[in-house]
Amino acid sequence: MHIVWNKVTWYSKLFAVVVFLLVLLLGIYIGRQYQDYLDHQPTQQ
């Protein structure tokens, strides 16, 4: 079987969508955790 490295297949597209969604959801999760961290910090005056 000959491997064509620059051919876009349906599973490479699916993999790209899954990675995009995972990175997006991970960013949202980290952002919410960071916001919770900032909300519970004592304010300095």
Summary of the structure (lengths in Angstrom):
residues: 45
radius of gyration: 19.8
end to end distance: 69.2
largest distance: 69.2
contacts: 62
relative contact order: 0.08
helix: 67%
strand: 0%
